[in-house]
Amino acid sequence: MTKKEAPCAICGQEVSFKYKPMPEWNVSGIICGKCYSEKLVEHYIAQDRRDITKK
Ligand SMILES: [Zn+2]
């Protein structure tokens, strides 16, 4: 059985463990864990700079 998995929407590599990107990342489709964590870091750094008071 060969199940065709959609590649990561960012790096285009095969995704073994799918992650759903956040809407504000402007990424359609699923992404891999590596890109997810990268995006997450980017996102938090961006938030940090904007001095967001979110709990
Ligand atoms: Zn990726």
mmCIF file of the protein (N, C-alpha, C, O) and its ligand, coordinates in Angstrom:
data_MODEL
# 
_entry.id   MODEL 
# 
loop_
_entity.id 
_entity.type 
_entity.pdbx_number_of_molecules 
1 polymer     1 
2 non-polymer 1 
# 
_entity_poly.entity_id                      1 
_entity_poly.type                           'polypeptide(L)' 
_entity_poly.nstd_linkage                   no 
_entity_poly.nstd_monomer                   no 
_entity_poly.pdbx_seq_one_letter_code       MTKKEAPCAICGQEVSFKYKPMPEWNVSGIICGKCYSEKLVEHYIAQDRRDITKK 
_entity_poly.pdbx_seq_one_letter_code_can   MTKKEAPCAICGQEVSFKYKPMPEWNVSGIICGKCYSEKLVEHYIAQDRRDITKK 
_entity_poly.pdbx_strand_id                 A 
# 
loop_
_entity_poly_seq.entity_id 
_entity_poly_seq.num 
_entity_poly_seq.mon_id 
_entity_poly_seq.hetero 
1 1  MET n 
1 2  THR n 
1 3  LYS n 
1 4  LYS n 
1 5  GLU n 
1 6  ALA n 
1 7  PRO n 
1 8  CYS n 
1 9  ALA n 
1 10 ILE n 
1 11 CYS n 
1 12 GLY n 
1 13 GLN n 
1 14 GLU n 
1 15 VAL n 
1 16 SER n 
1 17 PHE n 
1 18 LYS n 
1 19 TYR n 
1 20 LYS n 
1 21 PRO n 
1 22 MET n 
1 23 PRO n 
1 24 GLU n 
1 25 TRP n 
1 26 ASN n 
1 27 VAL n 
1 28 SER n 
1 29 GLY n 
1 30 ILE n 
1 31 ILE n 
1 32 CYS n 
1 33 GLY n 
1 34 LYS n 
1 35 CYS n 
1 36 TYR n 
1 37 SER n 
1 38 GLU n 
1 39 LYS n 
1 40 LEU n 
1 41 VAL n 
1 42 GLU n 
1 43 HIS n 
1 44 TYR n 
1 45 ILE n 
1 46 ALA n 
1 47 GLN n 
1 48 ASP n 
1 49 ARG n 
1 50 ARG n 
1 51 ASP n 
1 52 ILE n 
1 53 THR n 
1 54 LYS n 
1 55 LYS n 
# 
loop_
_struct_asym.id 
_struct_asym.entity_id 
A 1 
B 2 
# 
loop_
_chem_comp.id 
_chem_comp.type 
_chem_comp.mon_nstd_flag 
ALA 'L-peptide linking' y 
ARG 'L-peptide linking' y 
ASN 'L-peptide linking' y 
ASP 'L-peptide linking' y 
CYS 'L-peptide linking' y 
GLN 'L-peptide linking' y 
GLU 'L-peptide linking' y 
GLY 'peptide linking'   y 
HIS 'L-peptide linking' y 
ILE 'L-peptide linking' y 
LEU 'L-peptide linking' y 
LYS 'L-peptide linking' y 
MET 'L-peptide linking' y 
PHE 'L-peptide linking' y 
PRO 'L-peptide linking' y 
SER 'L-peptide linking' y 
THR 'L-peptide linking' y 
TRP 'L-peptide linking' y 
TYR 'L-peptide linking' y 
VAL 'L-peptide linking' y 
ZN  non-polymer         . 
# 
_pdbx_entity_nonpoly.entity_id   2 
_pdbx_entity_nonpoly.name        ? 
_pdbx_entity_nonpoly.comp_id     ZN 
# 
_pdbx_nonpoly_scheme.asym_id         B 
_pdbx_nonpoly_scheme.entity_id       2 
_pdbx_nonpoly_scheme.mon_id          ZN 
_pdbx_nonpoly_scheme.ndb_seq_num     1 
_pdbx_nonpoly_scheme.pdb_seq_num     101 
_pdbx_nonpoly_scheme.auth_seq_num    101 
_pdbx_nonpoly_scheme.pdb_mon_id      ZN 
_pdbx_nonpoly_scheme.auth_mon_id     ZN 
_pdbx_nonpoly_scheme.pdb_strand_id   A 
_pdbx_nonpoly_scheme.pdb_ins_code    . 
# 
loop_
_atom_site.group_PDB 
_atom_site.id 
_atom_site.type_symbol 
_atom_site.label_atom_id 
_atom_site.label_alt_id 
_atom_site.label_comp_id 
_atom_site.label_asym_id 
_atom_site.label_entity_id 
_atom_site.label_seq_id 
_atom_site.pdbx_PDB_ins_code 
_atom_site.Cartn_x 
_atom_site.Cartn_y 
_atom_site.Cartn_z 
_atom_site.occupancy 
_atom_site.B_iso_or_equiv 
_atom_site.pdbx_formal_charge 
_atom_site.auth_seq_id 
_atom_site.auth_comp_id 
_atom_site.auth_asym_id 
_atom_site.auth_atom_id 
_atom_site.pdbx_PDB_model_num 
ATOM   1   N  N  . MET A 1 1  ? 0.839  -1.207 0.000  1.00 0.00 ? 1   MET A N  1 
ATOM   2   C  CA . MET A 1 1  ? 0.000  0.000  0.000  1.00 0.00 ? 1   MET A CA 1 
ATOM   3   C  C  . MET A 1 1  ? 0.872  1.254  0.000  1.00 0.00 ? 1   MET A C  1 
ATOM   4   O  O  . MET A 1 1  ? 1.734  1.442  0.858  1.00 0.00 ? 1   MET A O  1 
ATOM   5   N  N  . THR A 1 2  ? 0.625  2.068  -0.952 1.00 0.00 ? 2   THR A N  1 
ATOM   6   C  CA . THR A 1 2  ? 1.376  3.321  -0.993 1.00 0.00 ? 2   THR A CA 1 
ATOM   7   C  C  . THR A 1 2  ? 0.423  4.483  -0.820 1.00 0.00 ? 2   THR A C  1 
ATOM   8   O  O  . THR A 1 2  ? -0.401 4.791  -1.681 1.00 0.00 ? 2   THR A O  1 
ATOM   9   N  N  . LYS A 1 3  ? 0.567  5.087  0.284  1.00 0.00 ? 3   LYS A N  1 
ATOM   10  C  CA . LYS A 1 3  ? -0.277 6.233  0.595  1.00 0.00 ? 3   LYS A CA 1 
ATOM   11  C  C  . LYS A 1 3  ? 0.470  7.500  0.212  1.00 0.00 ? 3   LYS A C  1 
ATOM   12  O  O  . LYS A 1 3  ? 1.583  7.758  0.672  1.00 0.00 ? 3   LYS A O  1 
ATOM   13  N  N  . LYS A 1 4  ? -0.155 8.255  -0.617 1.00 0.00 ? 4   LYS A N  1 
ATOM   14  C  CA . LYS A 1 4  ? 0.509  9.471  -1.073 1.00 0.00 ? 4   LYS A CA 1 
ATOM   15  C  C  . LYS A 1 4  ? 0.229  10.611 -0.104 1.00 0.00 ? 4   LYS A C  1 
ATOM   16  O  O  . LYS A 1 4  ? -0.909 11.043 0.082  1.00 0.00 ? 4   LYS A O  1 
ATOM   17  N  N  . GLU A 1 5  ? 1.297  11.072 0.495  1.00 0.00 ? 5   GLU A N  1 
ATOM   18  C  CA . GLU A 1 5  ? 1.151  12.167 1.448  1.00 0.00 ? 5   GLU A CA 1 
ATOM   19  C  C  . GLU A 1 5  ? 1.487  13.490 0.773  1.00 0.00 ? 5   GLU A C  1 
ATOM   20  O  O  . GLU A 1 5  ? 2.378  13.566 -0.074 1.00 0.00 ? 5   GLU A O  1 
ATOM   21  N  N  . ALA A 1 6  ? 0.780  14.494 1.152  1.00 0.00 ? 6   ALA A N  1 
ATOM   22  C  CA . ALA A 1 6  ? 1.080  15.816 0.627  1.00 0.00 ? 6   ALA A CA 1 
ATOM   23  C  C  . ALA A 1 6  ? 2.396  16.302 1.221  1.00 0.00 ? 6   ALA A C  1 
ATOM   24  O  O  . ALA A 1 6  ? 2.659  16.107 2.408  1.00 0.00 ? 6   ALA A O  1 
ATOM   25  N  N  . PRO A 1 7  ? 3.217  16.932 0.394  1.00 0.00 ? 7   PRO A N  1 
ATOM   26  C  CA . PRO A 1 7  ? 4.485  17.455 0.918  1.00 0.00 ? 7   PRO A CA 1 
ATOM   27  C  C  . PRO A 1 7  ? 4.277  18.693 1.772  1.00 0.00 ? 7   PRO A C  1 
ATOM   28  O  O  . PRO A 1 7  ? 3.208  19.304 1.779  1.00 0.00 ? 7   PRO A O  1 
ATOM   29  N  N  . CYS A 1 8  ? 5.309  19.033 2.474  1.00 0.00 ? 8   CYS A N  1 
ATOM   30  C  CA . CYS A 1 8  ? 5.274  20.233 3.301  1.00 0.00 ? 8   CYS A CA 1 
ATOM   31  C  C  . CYS A 1 8  ? 5.070  21.461 2.415  1.00 0.00 ? 8   CYS A C  1 
ATOM   32  O  O  . CYS A 1 8  ? 5.703  21.598 1.368  1.00 0.00 ? 8   CYS A O  1 
ATOM   33  N  N  . ALA A 1 9  ? 4.182  22.343 2.849  1.00 0.00 ? 9   ALA A N  1 
ATOM   34  C  CA . ALA A 1 9  ? 3.853  23.531 2.048  1.00 0.00 ? 9   ALA A CA 1 
ATOM   35  C  C  . ALA A 1 9  ? 5.003  24.526 2.008  1.00 0.00 ? 9   ALA A C  1 
ATOM   36  O  O  . ALA A 1 9  ? 5.016  25.422 1.164  1.00 0.00 ? 9   ALA A O  1 
ATOM   37  N  N  . ILE A 1 10 ? 5.964  24.380 2.906  1.00 0.00 ? 10  ILE A N  1 
ATOM   38  C  CA . ILE A 1 10 ? 7.071  25.336 2.948  1.00 0.00 ? 10  ILE A CA 1 
ATOM   39  C  C  . ILE A 1 10 ? 8.318  24.766 2.280  1.00 0.00 ? 10  ILE A C  1 
ATOM   40  O  O  . ILE A 1 10 ? 8.842  25.359 1.336  1.00 0.00 ? 10  ILE A O  1 
ATOM   41  N  N  . CYS A 1 11 ? 8.792  23.630 2.759  1.00 0.00 ? 11  CYS A N  1 
ATOM   42  C  CA . CYS A 1 11 ? 10.049 23.096 2.226  1.00 0.00 ? 11  CYS A CA 1 
ATOM   43  C  C  . CYS A 1 11 ? 9.815  22.061 1.128  1.00 0.00 ? 11  CYS A C  1 
ATOM   44  O  O  . CYS A 1 11 ? 10.748 21.706 0.407  1.00 0.00 ? 11  CYS A O  1 
ATOM   45  N  N  . GLY A 1 12 ? 8.586  21.575 0.993  1.00 0.00 ? 12  GLY A N  1 
ATOM   46  C  CA . GLY A 1 12 ? 8.267  20.648 -0.073 1.00 0.00 ? 12  GLY A CA 1 
ATOM   47  C  C  . GLY A 1 12 ? 8.721  19.226 0.177  1.00 0.00 ? 12  GLY A C  1 
ATOM   48  O  O  . GLY A 1 12 ? 8.670  18.385 -0.721 1.00 0.00 ? 12  GLY A O  1 
ATOM   49  N  N  . GLN A 1 13 ? 9.162  18.957 1.383  1.00 0.00 ? 13  GLN A N  1 
ATOM   50  C  CA . GLN A 1 13 ? 9.613  17.606 1.696  1.00 0.00 ? 13  GLN A CA 1 
ATOM   51  C  C  . GLN A 1 13 ? 8.469  16.767 2.242  1.00 0.00 ? 13  GLN A C  1 
ATOM   52  O  O  . GLN A 1 13 ? 7.430  17.273 2.667  1.00 0.00 ? 13  GLN A O  1 
ATOM   53  N  N  . GLU A 1 14 ? 8.704  15.478 2.209  1.00 0.00 ? 14  GLU A N  1 
ATOM   54  C  CA . GLU A 1 14 ? 7.712  14.554 2.706  1.00 0.00 ? 14  GLU A CA 1 
ATOM   55  C  C  . GLU A 1 14 ? 7.452  14.797 4.194  1.00 0.00 ? 14  GLU A C  1 
ATOM   56  O  O  . GLU A 1 14 ? 8.377  15.006 4.980  1.00 0.00 ? 14  GLU A O  1 
ATOM   57  N  N  . VAL A 1 15 ? 6.190  14.763 4.550  1.00 0.00 ? 15  VAL A N  1 
ATOM   58  C  CA . VAL A 1 15 ? 5.833  15.041 5.932  1.00 0.00 ? 15  VAL A CA 1 
ATOM   59  C  C  . VAL A 1 15 ? 5.402  13.751 6.613  1.00 0.00 ? 15  VAL A C  1 
ATOM   60  O  O  . VAL A 1 15 ? 4.432  13.111 6.206  1.00 0.00 ? 15  VAL A O  1 
ATOM   61  N  N  . SER A 1 16 ? 6.128  13.385 7.641  1.00 0.00 ? 16  SER A N  1 
ATOM   62  C  CA . SER A 1 16 ? 5.771  12.180 8.373  1.00 0.00 ? 16  SER A CA 1 
ATOM   63  C  C  . SER A 1 16 ? 4.811  12.509 9.509  1.00 0.00 ? 16  SER A C  1 
ATOM   64  O  O  . SER A 1 16 ? 3.938  11.719 9.867  1.00 0.00 ? 16  SER A O  1 
ATOM   65  N  N  . PHE A 1 17 ? 4.999  13.677 10.048 1.00 0.00 ? 17  PHE A N  1 
ATOM   66  C  CA . PHE A 1 17 ? 4.120  14.123 11.115 1.00 0.00 ? 17  PHE A CA 1 
ATOM   67  C  C  . PHE A 1 17 ? 3.590  15.509 10.748 1.00 0.00 ? 17  PHE A C  1 
ATOM   68  O  O  . PHE A 1 17 ? 4.323  16.498 10.731 1.00 0.00 ? 17  PHE A O  1 
ATOM   69  N  N  . LYS A 1 18 ? 2.308  15.541 10.458 1.00 0.00 ? 18  LYS A N  1 
ATOM   70  C  CA . LYS A 1 18 ? 1.723  16.780 9.930  1.00 0.00 ? 18  LYS A CA 1 
ATOM   71  C  C  . LYS A 1 18 ? 1.424  17.808 11.006 1.00 0.00 ? 18  LYS A C  1 
ATOM   72  O  O  . LYS A 1 18 ? 0.980  17.503 12.113 1.00 0.00 ? 18  LYS A O  1 
ATOM   73  N  N  . TYR A 1 19 ? 1.690  19.026 10.618 1.00 0.00 ? 19  TYR A N  1 
ATOM   74  C  CA . TYR A 1 19 ? 1.351  20.138 11.496 1.00 0.00 ? 19  TYR A CA 1 
ATOM   75  C  C  . TYR A 1 19 ? 0.463  21.107 10.731 1.00 0.00 ? 19  TYR A C  1 
ATOM   76  O  O  . TYR A 1 19 ? 0.644  21.323 9.533  1.00 0.00 ? 19  TYR A O  1 
ATOM   77  N  N  . LYS A 1 20 ? -0.482 21.677 11.427 1.00 0.00 ? 20  LYS A N  1 
ATOM   78  C  CA . LYS A 1 20 ? -1.338 22.678 10.799 1.00 0.00 ? 20  LYS A CA 1 
ATOM   79  C  C  . LYS A 1 20 ? -0.773 24.060 11.077 1.00 0.00 ? 20  LYS A C  1 
ATOM   80  O  O  . LYS A 1 20 ? -0.608 24.442 12.235 1.00 0.00 ? 20  LYS A O  1 
ATOM   81  N  N  . PRO A 1 21 ? -0.479 24.802 10.037 1.00 0.00 ? 21  PRO A N  1 
ATOM   82  C  CA . PRO A 1 21 ? 0.056  26.150 10.248 1.00 0.00 ? 21  PRO A CA 1 
ATOM   83  C  C  . PRO A 1 21 ? -1.013 27.094 10.775 1.00 0.00 ? 21  PRO A C  1 
ATOM   84  O  O  . PRO A 1 21 ? -2.204 26.902 10.531 1.00 0.00 ? 21  PRO A O  1 
ATOM   85  N  N  . MET A 1 22 ? -0.584 28.095 11.486 1.00 0.00 ? 22  MET A N  1 
ATOM   86  C  CA . MET A 1 22 ? -1.517 29.102 11.980 1.00 0.00 ? 22  MET A CA 1 
ATOM   87  C  C  . MET A 1 22 ? -1.959 29.992 10.828 1.00 0.00 ? 22  MET A C  1 
ATOM   88  O  O  . MET A 1 22 ? -1.189 30.249 9.903  1.00 0.00 ? 22  MET A O  1 
ATOM   89  N  N  . PRO A 1 23 ? -3.209 30.465 10.888 1.00 0.00 ? 23  PRO A N  1 
ATOM   90  C  CA . PRO A 1 23 ? -3.750 31.290 9.783  1.00 0.00 ? 23  PRO A CA 1 
ATOM   91  C  C  . PRO A 1 23 ? -2.893 32.517 9.486  1.00 0.00 ? 23  PRO A C  1 
ATOM   92  O  O  . PRO A 1 23 ? -2.753 32.920 8.332  1.00 0.00 ? 23  PRO A O  1 
ATOM   93  N  N  . GLU A 1 24 ? -2.329 33.101 10.523 1.00 0.00 ? 24  GLU A N  1 
ATOM   94  C  CA . GLU A 1 24 ? -1.552 34.328 10.315 1.00 0.00 ? 24  GLU A CA 1 
ATOM   95  C  C  . GLU A 1 24 ? -0.204 34.093 9.643  1.00 0.00 ? 24  GLU A C  1 
ATOM   96  O  O  . GLU A 1 24 ? 0.499  35.043 9.296  1.00 0.00 ? 24  GLU A O  1 
ATOM   97  N  N  . TRP A 1 25 ? 0.149  32.836 9.464  1.00 0.00 ? 25  TRP A N  1 
ATOM   98  C  CA . TRP A 1 25 ? 1.416  32.539 8.780  1.00 0.00 ? 25  TRP A CA 1 
ATOM   99  C  C  . TRP A 1 25 ? 1.265  32.582 7.261  1.00 0.00 ? 25  TRP A C  1 
ATOM   100 O  O  . TRP A 1 25 ? 2.253  32.550 6.528  1.00 0.00 ? 25  TRP A O  1 
ATOM   101 N  N  . ASN A 1 26 ? 0.033  32.655 6.803  1.00 0.00 ? 26  ASN A N  1 
ATOM   102 C  CA . ASN A 1 26 ? -0.249 32.649 5.365  1.00 0.00 ? 26  ASN A CA 1 
ATOM   103 C  C  . ASN A 1 26 ? 0.327  31.428 4.659  1.00 0.00 ? 26  ASN A C  1 
ATOM   104 O  O  . ASN A 1 26 ? 0.912  31.531 3.581  1.00 0.00 ? 26  ASN A O  1 
ATOM   105 N  N  . VAL A 1 27 ? 0.150  30.275 5.288  1.00 0.00 ? 27  VAL A N  1 
ATOM   106 C  CA . VAL A 1 27 ? 0.610  29.027 4.685  1.00 0.00 ? 27  VAL A CA 1 
ATOM   107 C  C  . VAL A 1 27 ? -0.601 28.141 4.456  1.00 0.00 ? 27  VAL A C  1 
ATOM   108 O  O  . VAL A 1 27 ? -1.363 27.869 5.383  1.00 0.00 ? 27  VAL A O  1 
ATOM   109 N  N  . SER A 1 28 ? -0.777 27.693 3.225  1.00 0.00 ? 28  SER A N  1 
ATOM   110 C  CA . SER A 1 28 ? -1.897 26.808 2.942  1.00 0.00 ? 28  SER A CA 1 
ATOM   111 C  C  . SER A 1 28 ? -1.390 25.376 2.850  1.00 0.00 ? 28  SER A C  1 
ATOM   112 O  O  . SER A 1 28 ? -0.361 25.102 2.234  1.00 0.00 ? 28  SER A O  1 
ATOM   113 N  N  . GLY A 1 29 ? -2.121 24.486 3.465  1.00 0.00 ? 29  GLY A N  1 
ATOM   114 C  CA . GLY A 1 29 ? -1.720 23.086 3.460  1.00 0.00 ? 29  GLY A CA 1 
ATOM   115 C  C  . GLY A 1 29 ? -1.090 22.707 4.783  1.00 0.00 ? 29  GLY A C  1 
ATOM   116 O  O  . GLY A 1 29 ? -1.217 23.403 5.791  1.00 0.00 ? 29  GLY A O  1 
ATOM   117 N  N  . ILE A 1 30 ? -0.411 21.588 4.741  1.00 0.00 ? 30  ILE A N  1 
ATOM   118 C  CA . ILE A 1 30 ? 0.212  21.104 5.969  1.00 0.00 ? 30  ILE A CA 1 
ATOM   119 C  C  . ILE A 1 30 ? 1.721  21.322 5.892  1.00 0.00 ? 30  ILE A C  1 
ATOM   120 O  O  . ILE A 1 30 ? 2.300  21.428 4.810  1.00 0.00 ? 30  ILE A O  1 
ATOM   121 N  N  . ILE A 1 31 ? 2.324  21.383 7.040  1.00 0.00 ? 31  ILE A N  1 
ATOM   122 C  CA . ILE A 1 31 ? 3.773  21.600 7.086  1.00 0.00 ? 31  ILE A CA 1 
ATOM   123 C  C  . ILE A 1 31 ? 4.435  20.575 8.000  1.00 0.00 ? 31  ILE A C  1 
ATOM   124 O  O  . ILE A 1 31 ? 3.779  19.938 8.825  1.00 0.00 ? 31  ILE A O  1 
ATOM   125 N  N  . CYS A 1 32 ? 5.724  20.432 7.839  1.00 0.00 ? 32  CYS A N  1 
ATOM   126 C  CA . CYS A 1 32 ? 6.457  19.462 8.642  1.00 0.00 ? 32  CYS A CA 1 
ATOM   127 C  C  . CYS A 1 32 ? 6.841  20.065 9.999  1.00 0.00 ? 32  CYS A C  1 
ATOM   128 O  O  . CYS A 1 32 ? 6.713  21.269 10.218 1.00 0.00 ? 32  CYS A O  1 
ATOM   129 N  N  . GLY A 1 33 ? 7.303  19.222 10.877 1.00 0.00 ? 33  GLY A N  1 
ATOM   130 C  CA . GLY A 1 33 ? 7.641  19.662 12.228 1.00 0.00 ? 33  GLY A CA 1 
ATOM   131 C  C  . GLY A 1 33 ? 8.749  20.691 12.258 1.00 0.00 ? 33  GLY A C  1 
ATOM   132 O  O  . GLY A 1 33 ? 8.757  21.602 13.086 1.00 0.00 ? 33  GLY A O  1 
ATOM   133 N  N  . LYS A 1 34 ? 9.681  20.529 11.344 1.00 0.00 ? 34  LYS A N  1 
ATOM   134 C  CA . LYS A 1 34 ? 10.819 21.441 11.289 1.00 0.00 ? 34  LYS A CA 1 
ATOM   135 C  C  . LYS A 1 34 ? 10.366 22.845 10.914 1.00 0.00 ? 34  LYS A C  1 
ATOM   136 O  O  . LYS A 1 34 ? 10.733 23.822 11.566 1.00 0.00 ? 34  LYS A O  1 
ATOM   137 N  N  . CYS A 1 35 ? 9.570  22.935 9.865  1.00 0.00 ? 35  CYS A N  1 
ATOM   138 C  CA . CYS A 1 35 ? 9.070  24.233 9.431  1.00 0.00 ? 35  CYS A CA 1 
ATOM   139 C  C  . CYS A 1 35 ? 8.116  24.810 10.461 1.00 0.00 ? 35  CYS A C  1 
ATOM   140 O  O  . CYS A 1 35 ? 8.062  26.023 10.661 1.00 0.00 ? 35  CYS A O  1 
ATOM   141 N  N  . TYR A 1 36 ? 7.373  23.944 11.103 1.00 0.00 ? 36  TYR A N  1 
ATOM   142 C  CA . TYR A 1 36 ? 6.437  24.409 12.117 1.00 0.00 ? 36  TYR A CA 1 
ATOM   143 C  C  . TYR A 1 36 ? 7.172  25.103 13.257 1.00 0.00 ? 36  TYR A C  1 
ATOM   144 O  O  . TYR A 1 36 ? 6.800  26.199 13.676 1.00 0.00 ? 36  TYR A O  1 
ATOM   145 N  N  . SER A 1 37 ? 8.203  24.460 13.744 1.00 0.00 ? 37  SER A N  1 
ATOM   146 C  CA . SER A 1 37 ? 8.948  25.058 14.859 1.00 0.00 ? 37  SER A CA 1 
ATOM   147 C  C  . SER A 1 37 ? 9.667  26.323 14.415 1.00 0.00 ? 37  SER A C  1 
ATOM   148 O  O  . SER A 1 37 ? 9.791  27.279 15.180 1.00 0.00 ? 37  SER A O  1 
ATOM   149 N  N  . GLU A 1 38 ? 10.140 26.320 13.172 1.00 0.00 ? 38  GLU A N  1 
ATOM   150 C  CA . GLU A 1 38 ? 10.793 27.523 12.655 1.00 0.00 ? 38  GLU A CA 1 
ATOM   151 C  C  . GLU A 1 38 ? 9.819  28.690 12.582 1.00 0.00 ? 38  GLU A C  1 
ATOM   152 O  O  . GLU A 1 38 ? 10.126 29.813 12.981 1.00 0.00 ? 38  GLU A O  1 
ATOM   153 N  N  . LYS A 1 39 ? 8.645  28.390 12.063 1.00 0.00 ? 39  LYS A N  1 
ATOM   154 C  CA . LYS A 1 39 ? 7.608  29.410 11.953 1.00 0.00 ? 39  LYS A CA 1 
ATOM   155 C  C  . LYS A 1 39 ? 7.182  29.895 13.331 1.00 0.00 ? 39  LYS A C  1 
ATOM   156 O  O  . LYS A 1 39 ? 6.943  31.082 13.552 1.00 0.00 ? 39  LYS A O  1 
ATOM   157 N  N  . LEU A 1 40 ? 7.098  28.957 14.233 1.00 0.00 ? 40  LEU A N  1 
ATOM   158 C  CA . LEU A 1 40 ? 6.677  29.282 15.590 1.00 0.00 ? 40  LEU A CA 1 
ATOM   159 C  C  . LEU A 1 40 ? 7.659  30.252 16.238 1.00 0.00 ? 40  LEU A C  1 
ATOM   160 O  O  . LEU A 1 40 ? 7.267  31.227 16.879 1.00 0.00 ? 40  LEU A O  1 
ATOM   161 N  N  . VAL A 1 41 ? 8.926  29.965 16.058 1.00 0.00 ? 41  VAL A N  1 
ATOM   162 C  CA . VAL A 1 41 ? 9.975  30.838 16.597 1.00 0.00 ? 41  VAL A CA 1 
ATOM   163 C  C  . VAL A 1 41 ? 9.884  32.221 15.954 1.00 0.00 ? 41  VAL A C  1 
ATOM   164 O  O  . VAL A 1 41 ? 9.925  33.242 16.641 1.00 0.00 ? 41  VAL A O  1 
ATOM   165 N  N  . GLU A 1 42 ? 9.762  32.240 14.637 1.00 0.00 ? 42  GLU A N  1 
ATOM   166 C  CA . GLU A 1 42 ? 9.619  33.498 13.906 1.00 0.00 ? 42  GLU A CA 1 
ATOM   167 C  C  . GLU A 1 42 ? 8.456  34.302 14.452 1.00 0.00 ? 42  GLU A C  1 
ATOM   168 O  O  . GLU A 1 42 ? 8.551  35.507 14.684 1.00 0.00 ? 42  GLU A O  1 
ATOM   169 N  N  . HIS A 1 43 ? 7.360  33.596 14.647 1.00 0.00 ? 43  HIS A N  1 
ATOM   170 C  CA . HIS A 1 43 ? 6.132  34.229 15.107 1.00 0.00 ? 43  HIS A CA 1 
ATOM   171 C  C  . HIS A 1 43 ? 6.321  34.846 16.483 1.00 0.00 ? 43  HIS A C  1 
ATOM   172 O  O  . HIS A 1 43 ? 5.894  35.973 16.733 1.00 0.00 ? 43  HIS A O  1 
ATOM   173 N  N  . TYR A 1 44 ? 6.956  34.107 17.362 1.00 0.00 ? 44  TYR A N  1 
ATOM   174 C  CA . TYR A 1 44 ? 7.136  34.612 18.725 1.00 0.00 ? 44  TYR A CA 1 
ATOM   175 C  C  . TYR A 1 44 ? 8.139  35.750 18.782 1.00 0.00 ? 44  TYR A C  1 
ATOM   176 O  O  . TYR A 1 44 ? 7.996  36.668 19.590 1.00 0.00 ? 44  TYR A O  1 
ATOM   177 N  N  . ILE A 1 45 ? 9.134  35.695 17.944 1.00 0.00 ? 45  ILE A N  1 
ATOM   178 C  CA . ILE A 1 45 ? 10.104 36.789 17.880 1.00 0.00 ? 45  ILE A CA 1 
ATOM   179 C  C  . ILE A 1 45 ? 9.400  38.052 17.397 1.00 0.00 ? 45  ILE A C  1 
ATOM   180 O  O  . ILE A 1 45 ? 9.623  39.139 17.928 1.00 0.00 ? 45  ILE A O  1 
ATOM   181 N  N  . ALA A 1 46 ? 8.558  37.900 16.395 1.00 0.00 ? 46  ALA A N  1 
ATOM   182 C  CA . ALA A 1 46 ? 7.796  39.026 15.865 1.00 0.00 ? 46  ALA A CA 1 
ATOM   183 C  C  . ALA A 1 46 ? 6.887  39.609 16.933 1.00 0.00 ? 46  ALA A C  1 
ATOM   184 O  O  . ALA A 1 46 ? 6.755  40.826 17.055 1.00 0.00 ? 46  ALA A O  1 
ATOM   185 N  N  . GLN A 1 47 ? 6.274  38.745 17.691 1.00 0.00 ? 47  GLN A N  1 
ATOM   186 C  CA . GLN A 1 47 ? 5.392  39.189 18.775 1.00 0.00 ? 47  GLN A CA 1 
ATOM   187 C  C  . GLN A 1 47 ? 6.172  39.939 19.834 1.00 0.00 ? 47  GLN A C  1 
ATOM   188 O  O  . GLN A 1 47 ? 5.736  40.968 20.350 1.00 0.00 ? 47  GLN A O  1 
ATOM   189 N  N  . ASP A 1 48 ? 7.314  39.407 20.135 1.00 0.00 ? 48  ASP A N  1 
ATOM   190 C  CA . ASP A 1 48 ? 8.183  39.993 21.150 1.00 0.00 ? 48  ASP A CA 1 
ATOM   191 C  C  . ASP A 1 48 ? 8.524  41.431 20.807 1.00 0.00 ? 48  ASP A C  1 
ATOM   192 O  O  . ASP A 1 48 ? 8.490  42.320 21.657 1.00 0.00 ? 48  ASP A O  1 
ATOM   193 N  N  . ARG A 1 49 ? 8.846  41.633 19.565 1.00 0.00 ? 49  ARG A N  1 
ATOM   194 C  CA . ARG A 1 49 ? 9.239  42.963 19.103 1.00 0.00 ? 49  ARG A CA 1 
ATOM   195 C  C  . ARG A 1 49 ? 8.081  43.951 19.164 1.00 0.00 ? 49  ARG A C  1 
ATOM   196 O  O  . ARG A 1 49 ? 8.281  45.153 19.342 1.00 0.00 ? 49  ARG A O  1 
ATOM   197 N  N  . ARG A 1 50 ? 6.891  43.435 19.015 1.00 0.00 ? 50  ARG A N  1 
ATOM   198 C  CA . ARG A 1 50 ? 5.721  44.314 18.999 1.00 0.00 ? 50  ARG A CA 1 
ATOM   199 C  C  . ARG A 1 50 ? 5.185  44.588 20.408 1.00 0.00 ? 50  ARG A C  1 
ATOM   200 O  O  . ARG A 1 50 ? 4.212  45.321 20.584 1.00 0.00 ? 50  ARG A O  1 
ATOM   201 N  N  . ASP A 1 51 ? 5.817  44.005 21.374 1.00 0.00 ? 51  ASP A N  1 
ATOM   202 C  CA . ASP A 1 51 ? 5.428  44.240 22.765 1.00 0.00 ? 51  ASP A CA 1 
ATOM   203 C  C  . ASP A 1 51 ? 3.952  43.904 22.997 1.00 0.00 ? 51  ASP A C  1 
ATOM   204 O  O  . ASP A 1 51 ? 3.174  44.719 23.492 1.00 0.00 ? 51  ASP A O  1 
ATOM   205 N  N  . ILE A 1 52 ? 3.615  42.722 22.636 1.00 0.00 ? 52  ILE A N  1 
ATOM   206 C  CA . ILE A 1 52 ? 2.229  42.269 22.777 1.00 0.00 ? 52  ILE A CA 1 
ATOM   207 C  C  . ILE A 1 52 ? 1.955  41.824 24.216 1.00 0.00 ? 52  ILE A C  1 
ATOM   208 O  O  . ILE A 1 52 ? 2.750  41.117 24.835 1.00 0.00 ? 52  ILE A O  1 
ATOM   209 N  N  . THR A 1 53 ? 0.833  42.252 24.709 1.00 0.00 ? 53  THR A N  1 
ATOM   210 C  CA . THR A 1 53 ? 0.450  41.874 26.070 1.00 0.00 ? 53  THR A CA 1 
ATOM   211 C  C  . THR A 1 53 ? -0.646 40.821 26.008 1.00 0.00 ? 53  THR A C  1 
ATOM   212 O  O  . THR A 1 53 ? -1.807 41.058 26.340 1.00 0.00 ? 53  THR A O  1 
ATOM   213 N  N  . LYS A 1 54 ? -0.217 39.658 25.570 1.00 0.00 ? 54  LYS A N  1 
ATOM   214 C  CA . LYS A 1 54 ? -1.166 38.558 25.423 1.00 0.00 ? 54  LYS A CA 1 
ATOM   215 C  C  . LYS A 1 54 ? -0.819 37.471 26.433 1.00 0.00 ? 54  LYS A C  1 
ATOM   216 O  O  . LYS A 1 54 ? 0.350  37.161 26.668 1.00 0.00 ? 54  LYS A O  1 
ATOM   217 N  N  . LYS A 1 55 ? -1.847 36.912 27.013 1.00 0.00 ? 55  LYS A N  1 
ATOM   218 C  CA . LYS A 1 55 ? -1.585 35.882 28.009 1.00 0.00 ? 55  LYS A CA 1 
ATOM   219 C  C  . LYS A 1 55 ? -1.746 34.491 27.406 1.00 0.00 ? 55  LYS A C  1 
ATOM   220 O  O  . LYS A 1 55 ? -1.563 33.492 28.102 1.00 0.00 ? 55  LYS A O  1 
HETATM 221 ZN ZN . ZN  B 2 .  ? 8.866  21.694 5.906  1.00 0.00 2 101 ZN  A ZN 1 
# 
